[in-house]
């Protein structure tokens, strides 16, 4: 078996997701190459070469791949896929955007959001927003797979893979990058944080989300939100944890003023330890929480912050 | 400009699903079905483009069993002009749907195709991207804003960590994310009128597309249930438990 992993980039640097996808590739078994594609990505390629288990990093450093637009990235993957039995990417918005193009152009199916590897052709994936887990077997010659990173522990960084430049340059007259607005934050990225503290409709308004800041600072946590809080306009959508937002599985998840709708649980129920703070002792969130604290969050949060 | 919009019949998003006793699949017997929520957003966007005078005709298409005509009638009630039903009782994977839609695109020559970013049953998030690849058209996925400007469309996309805007040449493929719009409800007179709007019925064979897939569904199981824990009485007790019992602080 030979596996190509498409590296995720975040502002030109290697994103944490890639180490999880390499772990999934190790579970499949075989030679593992990583493709780093973008513009000015040497640092990301060097970081990818340190991931354990990687044999070779293929680097497509060209303006054609800036911002990893779907059309040139798809063409690049089609060009390289002939050397591999499996092509993997994380189920990030980049992986989801690009990989189905490869699958369609190679006339094979894609398996999305894989959370477990049974064998080189049989995989586990959630369906119906994680309310059922399907075991699927692919008889396609090329397996095209996106990996849900929470399903695989990241590999270490003591590797020393070789790097090799990819000369292929994709033509693209169809799409162009206009602009990007990324939320600026000193906090860890929601998907990779070890601790996540999320607020729901119970926070009352966007201003009150500041009550989470001090705790997040002390715990090194990322701040998330429920769909209800996003829909109410308290916070932007990129903070949403749930079926329609980010899927997270941190060591510690603290849900504040979140009732626990199925849609939210689908995004966080694989967290190692869940804490729920809610004034309604009947809230469904307590059915999944390891530790529940019933009470007024406006009293509990300042107390928690001062005592941590 | 003609707009093609694809819709899918799925389990209603409010229904709690059950896995069949033999673990062969999810049990859909006597379960309420509805249009996939992301497809509703796609129909709404197409209808708004028509109301703005950007689109001249909205064509809705679905691939699925006979009953999927209900969802096409819903699309017609919401403002689509006509519908195409590609009827099959087979389990059709995203790739086969994309191949069928590519044939429809070839026949209808729309300026824009709008699809939901994913269906809430299989959660694949593939069909729009596959359609774009097969038709060799550019794609704007997970759209939160679609602005047609002459022979181009600017699509603002919801990406991890923020928003990205891309400019695409037309024709193009767009897939919808949740915040693109808030779909309207169909009014009773429109539901009545929709019954008289044209609806063509075809089969995959009419398009020469083989829907069989090389992916086999071996089994479906319920996820491991998470057990509720304990209630703590105070912040002090919570911190103590997190430090000494869970050891996460």
Interface residues (C-beta under 8 A of the other chain):
Chain A: X10 X67 X69 X70 X71 X74 X92 X93 X94 X96 X97 X98 X99 X100 X101 X102 X103 X104 X105 X107 X108 X109 X110 X111 X112 X113 X122 X126 X127 X128 X129 X130 X131 X132 X133 X134 X135 X136 X137 X138 X139 X140 X173 X174 X175 X176 X177 X178 X179 X180 X181 X182 X183 X189 X191 X195 X219 X237 X238 X243 X244 X246 X251 X252 X262 X269 X272 X273 X274 X275 X281 X286 X287 X288 X289 X290 X291 X292 X293 X294 X300 X303 X304 X307 X308
Chain B: X11 X16 X17 X19 X26 X93 X94 X95 X98 X120 X121 X122 X123 X124 X125 X126 X127 X129 X130 X131 X132 X133 X134 X137 X138 X139 X140 X141 X142 X144 X154 X157 X158 X159 X160 X161 X162 X163 X164 X165 X166 X167 X168 X169 X172 X178 X179 X213 X214 X215 X216 X217 X218 X219 X220 X221 X222 X223 X226 X228 X229 X230 X231 X232 X234 X235 X236 X238 X239 X241 X242 X246 X248 X249
